[in-house]
């Protein structure tokens, strides 16, 4: 492969001049020299070093995105929005899967910092543990101190630009829907208890229960991973342990899909199910899933727009409302 020195010799210029032209340096170069160097690049099929280009330019071309798992439909939809805005701005998107491991998130922040990305978007849930949240905040502030931009989706302890889906109000809408249908005996299948997303959605359900004078016992709140298998396992437990339950509130759609699978194997139980997020699959399962809709792609678009926009004097926070979408998986309670 041709080297930078090969290009410089072929064009009859110094290596420093060839580097400035190829890597897009802001230092002025004569048009004739630029033409000769670019012609040499084409003739020798020289491939520039992306890292060298990044160091030479004042404009950072890459952005980092940290998600739980991009194969998760929730994060796939958010990433679609993030990438749409970044691509339109000519940016390379580096996607990092943290699998909800705080230490892995810290490592990714440091790596993205070392690669001088222009911005980092944190798309995964925040952590309730103060020590964990403080460690992440310290790393993010160090990145910001060198000119990097940060935007987060969801509730985090980091003070900065954020897009906040109304998870608490969404939980309230889910609970209100079930209670107005006459369901007083409900179980909740939720994600990990250490996540702010789980806590906020559960808080909304509890507020609805209080409004309607209905008890939501702790023993009927089950926790597992925010996955289809996690939902199926928990719903199976609900069916075995709580014979009075007539409805299940799943705190994301993947868990709700798992709950529907568990119910298909239990012909003697008719239990309503509501999900959360309104992912595309919600319309296609049988029965079609009632869910609390969040505009997931829009969340990503808004967060990336904040990350790539000009820094404001104070943090910008954009709130995104939740909306109830009623389908076939919920129905009025019939007295036994």
C-alpha positions as CSV (number, residue, x, y, z in Angstrom):
1,X,0.0,0.0,0.0
2,X,1.2,3.5,-0.8
3,X,2.3,5.6,2.1
4,X,2.1,9.3,2.8
5,X,5.8,9.6,1.9
6,X,5.1,7.9,-1.5
7,X,2.4,10.5,-2.2
8,X,4.7,13.4,-1.3
9,X,7.5,12.1,-3.5
10,X,5.1,11.5,-6.4
11,X,3.7,15.0,-6.1
12,X,7.0,16.7,-5.6
13,X,6.1,18.2,-2.2
14,X,7.2,17.8,1.4
15,X,5.5,15.2,3.5
16,X,4.2,17.9,5.8
17,X,2.5,19.7,2.8
18,X,1.0,16.4,1.6
19,X,-0.3,15.7,5.1
20,X,-1.9,19.1,5.4
21,X,-3.8,18.7,2.1
22,X,-4.9,15.1,2.6
23,X,-6.0,15.5,6.2
24,X,-7.9,18.7,5.7
25,X,-5.7,21.1,7.8
26,X,-6.9,24.6,8.0
27,X,-3.5,26.0,7.1
28,X,-3.5,27.6,3.6
29,X,-2.0,25.7,0.7
30,X,-1.5,26.8,-2.9
31,X,-4.1,25.5,-5.3
32,X,-1.5,24.1,-7.6
33,X,0.1,22.0,-4.8
34,X,-3.3,20.8,-3.7
35,X,-4.1,19.6,-7.3
36,X,-0.8,17.8,-7.6
37,X,-1.2,16.0,-4.2
38,X,-4.8,14.9,-4.9
39,X,-3.8,13.6,-8.3
40,X,-1.0,11.6,-6.7
41,X,-3.5,10.2,-4.1
42,X,-5.8,9.1,-6.9
43,X,-3.0,7.6,-9.0
44,X,-1.3,5.7,-6.1
45,X,-4.7,4.7,-4.6
46,X,-3.6,6.1,-1.2
47,X,-5.9,5.5,1.7
48,X,-5.6,8.3,4.3
49,X,-5.3,7.5,8.0
50,X,-8.6,8.5,9.6
51,X,-7.0,9.2,13.0
52,X,-4.5,11.5,11.5
53,X,-7.3,13.3,9.6
54,X,-9.2,13.8,12.8
55,X,-6.2,15.2,14.6
56,X,-5.4,17.6,11.8
57,X,-9.0,19.0,11.6
58,X,-10.6,21.3,14.1
59,X,-13.9,19.7,13.1
60,X,-14.4,16.4,14.8
61,X,-16.2,14.0,12.4
62,X,-17.3,11.2,14.7
63,X,-19.9,10.9,17.4
64,X,-20.3,8.1,20.0
65,X,-23.5,6.5,21.1
66,X,-23.7,4.2,24.2
67,X,-26.8,2.0,24.3
68,X,-27.7,-1.1,26.3
69,X,-27.9,-3.4,23.3
70,X,-28.6,-2.2,19.7
71,X,-30.3,-5.5,18.9
72,X,-33.0,-4.6,21.5
73,X,-35.9,-3.2,19.5
74,X,-36.2,-0.3,21.9
75,X,-32.6,0.8,21.3
76,X,-32.7,-0.1,17.6
77,X,-35.5,2.5,17.1
78,X,-33.7,5.1,19.1
79,X,-30.5,4.4,17.2
80,X,-32.3,4.8,13.9
81,X,-33.2,8.4,14.9
82,X,-29.7,9.1,16.2
83,X,-28.0,7.9,13.1
84,X,-30.4,9.7,10.8
85,X,-29.4,13.1,12.2
86,X,-25.7,12.3,12.5
87,X,-25.6,11.1,8.9
88,X,-27.3,14.2,7.6
89,X,-24.6,16.2,9.4
90,X,-21.8,14.1,7.8
91,X,-20.8,12.4,11.0
92,X,-19.6,8.8,11.6
93,X,-21.5,7.1,14.4
94,X,-19.7,4.8,16.7
95,X,-22.2,2.6,18.6
96,X,-21.2,0.9,21.9
97,X,-23.2,-1.8,23.6
98,X,-22.9,-1.5,27.4
99,X,-25.2,-4.4,28.3
100,X,-26.1,-2.3,31.3
101,X,-22.7,-2.8,32.9
102,X,-21.5,0.5,34.5
103,X,-17.8,-0.4,34.3
104,X,-18.2,-1.1,30.6
105,X,-19.9,2.3,30.1
106,X,-17.0,4.0,31.9
107,X,-14.5,2.3,29.6
108,X,-16.5,3.3,26.5
109,X,-16.6,7.0,27.6
110,X,-12.8,6.9,28.0
111,X,-12.3,5.3,24.7
112,X,-14.6,7.7,22.9
113,X,-12.8,10.6,24.7
114,X,-9.4,9.2,23.5
115,X,-10.7,9.1,19.9
116,X,-11.8,12.7,20.2
117,X,-15.4,12.3,19.1
118,X,-17.4,15.4,18.8
119,X,-20.2,14.2,21.1
120,X,-21.4,11.3,23.2
121,X,-25.1,10.4,23.4
122,X,-26.0,8.2,26.4
123,X,-29.2,6.3,25.3
124,X,-29.5,3.8,28.1
125,X,-31.2,4.3,31.4
126,X,-29.6,6.1,34.3
127,X,-28.7,4.3,37.6
128,X,-30.3,4.8,40.9
129,X,-27.2,4.0,42.9
130,X,-25.6,7.3,43.8
131,X,-22.0,6.0,43.7
132,X,-22.4,4.6,40.2
133,X,-24.2,7.7,38.9
134,X,-21.4,9.9,40.3
135,X,-18.6,7.9,38.6
136,X,-20.3,8.2,35.3
137,X,-20.9,11.9,35.8
138,X,-17.2,12.5,36.6
139,X,-16.2,10.8,33.3
140,X,-18.8,12.8,31.3
141,X,-17.6,16.1,32.8
142,X,-14.0,15.3,32.0
143,X,-15.1,14.8,28.4
144,X,-17.0,18.1,28.3
145,X,-14.0,19.9,29.8
146,X,-12.0,19.1,26.5
147,X,-14.8,20.5,24.3
148,X,-16.9,17.4,23.8
149,X,-20.6,17.5,23.9
150,X,-23.0,15.3,25.9
151,X,-26.7,14.5,25.5
152,X,-28.6,11.9,27.4
153,X,-31.9,10.2,26.9
154,X,-33.8,9.5,30.1
155,X,-33.2,10.5,33.7
156,X,-29.5,10.6,34.6
157,X,-27.6,12.4,37.4
158,X,-25.5,14.3,34.8
159,X,-26.5,17.9,34.5
160,X,-26.6,18.8,30.8
161,X,-28.6,18.5,27.6
162,X,-31.2,15.8,27.9
163,X,-34.3,14.4,26.2
164,X,-36.7,13.1,28.9
165,X,-39.5,10.7,27.9
166,X,-42.3,11.0,30.4
167,X,-41.9,7.5,31.9
168,X,-43.7,8.4,35.1
169,X,-46.8,9.7,33.3
170,X,-46.7,6.7,30.9
171,X,-46.8,4.4,33.9
172,X,-49.8,6.4,35.2
173,X,-51.6,6.0,31.9
174,X,-51.0,2.3,31.9
175,X,-52.4,1.9,35.4
176,X,-55.3,4.2,34.8
177,X,-56.3,2.2,31.7
178,X,-56.4,-1.1,33.6
179,X,-58.2,0.4,36.6
180,X,-60.9,2.1,34.6
181,X,-61.5,-1.3,32.9
182,X,-62.3,-2.7,36.3
183,X,-59.1,-4.5,37.0
184,X,-58.3,-4.2,40.7
185,X,-56.0,-7.3,41.0
186,X,-53.0,-6.5,38.8
187,X,-49.3,-7.7,38.7
188,X,-46.4,-5.7,37.4
189,X,-43.5,-7.3,35.5
190,X,-40.7,-4.8,35.5
191,X,-37.1,-4.4,34.4
192,X,-34.1,-4.2,36.8
193,X,-34.9,-2.4,40.0
194,X,-31.6,-0.3,39.8
195,X,-32.6,1.6,36.7
196,X,-34.3,5.0,36.7
197,X,-36.5,4.0,33.9
198,X,-38.0,1.1,35.9
199,X,-38.4,3.3,39.0
200,X,-40.2,6.1,37.1
201,X,-42.6,3.8,35.2
202,X,-43.4,2.0,38.5
203,X,-44.0,5.3,40.3
204,X,-46.6,6.3,37.7
205,X,-48.4,3.0,38.2
206,X,-48.4,3.5,41.9
207,X,-49.8,7.0,41.5
208,X,-52.7,5.6,39.4
209,X,-53.4,3.0,42.0
210,X,-53.5,5.6,44.7
211,X,-55.9,7.8,42.7
212,X,-58.3,4.8,42.2
213,X,-57.9,3.5,45.8
214,X,-56.4,0.2,44.7
215,X,-53.6,-1.6,46.5
216,X,-50.5,-2.5,44.5
217,X,-48.7,-4.9,46.9
218,X,-44.9,-5.2,46.6
219,X,-45.2,-9.0,46.2
220,X,-47.0,-8.4,42.9
221,X,-44.1,-6.3,41.5
222,X,-41.6,-8.7,39.8
223,X,-38.2,-7.7,38.4
224,X,-36.1,-9.3,35.6
225,X,-34.2,-8.1,32.5
226,X,-36.2,-5.9,30.1
227,X,-36.4,-8.9,27.6
228,X,-39.0,-11.1,26.0
229,X,-37.7,-14.2,28.0
230,X,-37.7,-12.1,31.2
231,X,-41.3,-11.2,30.6
232,X,-42.3,-14.8,29.9
233,X,-40.6,-16.1,33.1
234,X,-42.2,-13.5,35.3
235,X,-45.7,-14.0,33.7
236,X,-45.3,-17.7,34.4
237,X,-44.6,-17.0,38.0
238,X,-47.6,-14.6,38.2
239,X,-49.9,-17.3,36.8
240,X,-48.6,-19.8,39.4
241,X,-48.4,-17.6,42.4
242,X,-51.3,-15.1,42.0
243,X,-54.5,-16.8,41.0
244,X,-56.5,-13.6,41.6
245,X,-54.6,-11.5,39.1
246,X,-56.7,-10.4,36.1
247,X,-54.2,-8.0,34.4
248,X,-50.4,-7.7,33.9
249,X,-48.7,-4.4,33.4
250,X,-45.4,-5.0,31.6
251,X,-43.0,-2.1,31.8
252,X,-41.7,-2.6,28.3
253,X,-43.1,-4.2,25.1
254,X,-40.5,-7.0,25.0
255,X,-41.6,-8.2,28.4
256,X,-45.3,-7.9,27.4
257,X,-44.7,-10.1,24.3
258,X,-43.1,-12.7,26.7
259,X,-46.2,-12.4,28.9
260,X,-48.5,-13.1,26.0
261,X,-46.5,-16.2,25.2
262,X,-46.8,-17.5,28.7
263,X,-50.6,-16.9,28.6
264,X,-51.0,-18.9,25.4
265,X,-49.8,-22.0,27.3
266,X,-52.4,-21.3,30.1
267,X,-55.8,-21.8,28.5
268,X,-57.7,-21.6,31.8
269,X,-56.6,-18.0,32.5
270,X,-57.8,-14.9,30.7
271,X,-55.4,-12.1,31.8
272,X,-55.2,-8.7,30.1
273,X,-51.7,-7.4,29.3
274,X,-50.5,-3.8,28.7
275,X,-47.0,-3.0,27.5
276,X,-44.8,0.1,27.3
277,X,-42.9,1.9,24.4
278,X,-45.3,0.8,21.5
279,X,-42.5,-0.8,19.5
280,X,-43.5,-1.8,15.9
281,X,-44.0,-5.5,16.9
282,X,-46.9,-4.4,19.3
283,X,-49.3,-4.2,16.3
284,X,-48.3,-7.6,14.9
285,X,-48.5,-10.0,17.9
286,X,-51.7,-11.9,18.8
287,X,-53.6,-10.3,20.4
288,X,-52.3,-7.0,19.3
289,X,-50.7,-5.2,22.2
290,X,-52.1,-2.3,24.1
291,X,-49.1,-0.1,24.9
292,X,-47.9,3.3,26.1
293,X,-46.3,4.9,23.1
294,X,-43.1,6.8,23.2
295,X,-41.8,8.2,19.9
296,X,-38.6,6.2,20.0
297,X,-37.1,7.4,16.7
298,X,-37.9,11.0,17.6
299,X,-36.1,10.5,21.0
300,X,-32.9,9.6,19.1
301,X,-33.3,12.5,16.6
302,X,-33.8,15.1,19.3
303,X,-30.8,13.8,21.4
304,X,-28.4,13.9,18.4
305,X,-29.7,17.3,17.4
306,X,-28.9,18.6,20.9
307,X,-25.5,16.9,20.9
308,X,-24.4,18.4,17.5
309,X,-26.0,21.8,18.1
310,X,-24.3,24.9,19.5
311,X,-23.7,24.7,23.3
312,X,-26.2,26.8,25.3
313,X,-25.5,28.9,28.4
314,X,-27.6,26.5,30.4
315,X,-28.6,22.8,29.9
316,X,-31.4,22.2,27.5
317,X,-34.0,19.7,28.5
318,X,-36.7,18.5,26.1
319,X,-39.7,16.6,27.5
320,X,-41.4,14.0,25.4
321,X,-45.0,13.0,26.3
322,X,-46.3,9.5,26.5
323,X,-49.5,8.4,24.8
324,X,-51.8,5.4,25.4
325,X,-52.5,3.2,22.4
326,X,-55.4,0.7,23.0
327,X,-55.5,-2.5,21.1
328,X,-56.8,-6.1,21.7
329,X,-54.8,-7.3,24.7
330,X,-56.8,-5.3,27.3
331,X,-60.5,-5.6,28.0
332,X,-63.0,-4.9,30.8
333,X,-62.8,-7.1,33.8
334,X,-65.5,-9.7,34.1
335,X,-66.5,-10.6,37.6
336,X,-66.0,-14.2,38.4
